[in-house]
Amino acid sequence: MARHIMTLTCDDRPGIVAAVSAALLEVSANIVENQQYSDLDTNLFFMRTVFDADEDGVRSVLAAIEASPAIEHQHLAVRPEEELCRTLILVSKFDHCLLDLLHRWQSGDLPIDVVGVVSNHEDTRGLVEYYGVPFTHVPVTKENKVEAEAEIMRIAEATRTELVVLARYMQILSDDLCRQLEGRAINIHHSFLPGFKGAKPYHQAHDRGVKLIGATAHYVTADLDEGPIIEQDVVRVTHAETPQRLVAIGQDVERRVLTRAVRDHAESRVFLSGRRTIVF
């Protein structure tokens, strides 16, 4: 037997849990973990179940659930727990998030397979190649943005990428690329600052005497920095922090939040429900 992760989204109605449980019991599958949630706003039911079964059993479970009258308009998926999420990382010059992802990937702490790193600058090439990961420099200008994004998608398709991580990739993706990557691209940005835009947001925060700084990881959408939120965190600071210290604190929060979001996605813990997420 092998361990599998099953995710289910369907219309909320009585009998769903009973139908799933019966399908698993029929093949003597052992339920290791189960989480569920009924969303009153959308009338959708979400379920994540970890279970042990052989391949024939998995096929029988899927067929039984799909045929159940209690489960309608479903999105149903099952994958082996040991299967790693093929991940392409995009980065510009700041390397703190990239370094954390590469270290945790290499140490086996993140259930991802880093298939490559793409950057619009050469600054992180040495770091990436030190970890033995393919590095591709794709410069981006106003004149070549369409071609550059086409190259990123070509790399993603060639490497069978399942998740794209914007690890401080300081380029705004076009609406077309956002649509192509919908639900499988995660971005990180500073948050809990009073809307500071442009360069040096932490210096602006210092000038305004902020008391909280933090970060938000979210799925990429055509609405800039307004995609469904996966993970957030904050740190309390005081007037005594220098701008340089705020940058260091902010970068630490950013990498922790991004790593948690990537882990949640890779472990099939994130469900989309309209403009927000359900995270088990």
N, C-alpha and C positions, 0 to 999 in steps of 0.2 A: 504494500500500500504506500501511497505517496500523499503528502499534505497539499491541499488545494485551497485557494481563496475564491469564493463565489460572491459576486455583487449583483444585487437585484434592485431595480427601480420599477415601480408599477403603480397603477391607480390604487388608492387606499380603500380597502374593503375587508370585511370579516373573512377569515379562512386562509389568509396568506401564509402565516406562520405554520399552521397545521398542514398545509399542502407541501411546503418546503420540508418540514420535519418528516412527513410521511414518505416523501421521495427519497430522503436520505436513509430512513429506516429500512426501506424496501431493499436497499443494497448493502445493508449493515455498515453504513458509513458512520464514523465516529465524529461527532461534533466537538471540536476543540475550543472554539470561540464563536460567539454570536452577538451581534449588535443590530438594533433596529430603531427606526424613528418614523413617526407619522407626522408629516408637515401639513398643518391645518391650512396654511396660506395657499398651498398648491394642490392639496388633496392627493399628494403623492406619498408612497411608502418606500422607505429605503432600508436595505438590509445587507449586511456584510457577514458572511459565515465562513469560518475556517474549519475544514473537515478532512478526515483521512479516508481515502478510497482508492481503488485501482482504476485504470482508464476505462474499462467497461462500465464500472459503476458510475463514473462521472458522466458518461454519455447517457446512461439510463436516467440519472437524476435530472439532467438538462431536459430530456424528452418529457419526463413526467411533469416538470414545472411548466414547460411551455404549453403542455396540453391541459393544464389545470384550469377549470372555469373560474376559479377564485383569483386568478392572476391575469390581468388584462393590460395591454399596451406596455409590455414590459421591456426593459433593457436588461438583459441577462448575460453575464460573462463569468467564466471560470478559467483560472490559470494556476499552474503549479506554484506553490509558495516560493520555491527555490529559484524560479525564473527571474532574472534581473532585468530591470527597466533600462532599455538602451537609451542613453542620454547624450545629447549634444549641448555643449556649453558655449554661450556667446559672451564675450568679455571685451572691454576696451582697455583702459590703462590701470584702473584700480584692481588689485589682485587679491584682496582679503577674502572675498567670497569664493573666488576660484580656488585659492589655496586650501580653504576649509573643505570644499567639496572633493578636491583631488586627494587630500590626506585621508578623509573618511572613506572614500571609495577604495583607495589602495589598502587601507587597513581592514577592509571588510565590514566597516561600521554602517555603510549605506548600501541598501539593496539595489544598486544601479550598476550599469556597465557604461563607463564613459567612452564613447566611440570617437570623440574628437573635440577639439576646441577651435572655434572660429573667432578671429578678432579683427577689428578695423585698424589695429596698431600692432607693431612688432614687440611692444614692451614685455609681454608675458611669454614670448616664445621659449626662452631659456627655462622658465619654471615648468611649462607644459611638457617640454621635451625631456626634462629631468624625470618626470613621472612616466615617460614612455608613451605619451599620448600624441596622436597626430595633431599637428598645429597647422592651421590654414589662415594666411593673411588675406583678408578681403577688404581692401580700402573702400570707404564709402564717401562719395561727394554728391553734391546736388545733381551733377551731370550723370553719374553712373549708378544712382540709387536703385533703379529698376534692375539693372544687370547684377548689382551686388546682391540684392535679395533673391534673385533667381539662382545665383550661385549658392547661397545659403540653403535654399530649398533643394538644389541638386545634391549637395553634400548630405542633407538630412535624408533624402530618399536613398542615396547610394549606401548609406550606413544603416538603413532601416531604423532610423531614429523614432523612438516612441515619445520622448519628452525633450523639449528644448528649454534650457535654463538660461535666462538673461542675468548673468552674474555681474551686475554693474556694466551692462552693455549700453553705452551712452548714445544710442541711436533710436529715434522714433520709428517703429515699424509701420509700414504702409497698411492701409485698411485691407488690401488684398492679402498681404502676408499674414495679418492677424486672423483673417477668416480661414486661411489654409491651416493655421496652427491652433485653431479654436479648441480649447479644452486640453491642450497638450503643450502649452508654453507658460512658464512661470517667470514672473519678474519680481525684483526686490527694489524698494525705494524707501527713503527716509520718510517717516510720518510722525504725527504728534508734534510737529512743528507748525506754527501758525501760517501755513501756506507759503513758505519761503520758496521761491522759484529762482532758476538761474544758477549762477556759479556760487560756490561756497555757502551752501545753506546753513552749515553749522556756525559759520562766522556771523551770519545774519541772526541766528538763534542767540548767539552770545550777546550781540548788540541789543536784543530785545529782552534779555534776561529770562529765557525760558526755564521752566522747572522740570519738564519732562521731555525726553527725546526717545525716539523709538524707530521701529521699522515695520513695514507691511509687505508680505509676500502675497501675490495675487495672480490669477490667470490673466494672460494678455488678451485684451480686446481692442477694438478700434477706438473706444473711448479711453483716452490716455489716462493711465493710472486709476481707472475706475472699474477694473475687472473684478470678478468674484473673489473675495478675500479668503485665503487659506489659513494664514497664520500672522499673528502680530505680537509685539512685545514692547515694553517701555522700560526706561531706567530713569530714576529721579536724580536730578542734578541740582547744583546750587550756583549762586552768583560767583563762587570762588573758582569755578572751572574756566580754564583758558580756552580760546577757540581750538587750539591744537588738541587739548584734552577732550573737548566735545567731539572732535573728529574721531579720535581713538575709541571713545565710548560708543559713538554712533556706528562705527564700522564693526565693532564687536557684536552689537545688537543685530546689525544687518546680516552678518554671516550665520548667527545662531537661528534667526528667523527663517532665512532662506533654506538652510539645511533641514530644519524641521518640516518645512513645506514640501521639499523634495522627497523626504522620507515618507510623509503622509501620502503623497501621490504615488510613489513607487510601491507602497504597500497596499494600494487600492483602498485607501481610507477616505478619499475625497469624492463626494457626490455633488453634482451641480443641481441646484434647485432654483430656477429662475436666475436672478442676479446675485444670489448668495450661494454658499456652500454648506453642505452637511459633512462634518469631519468626525469619523469614528475613531 
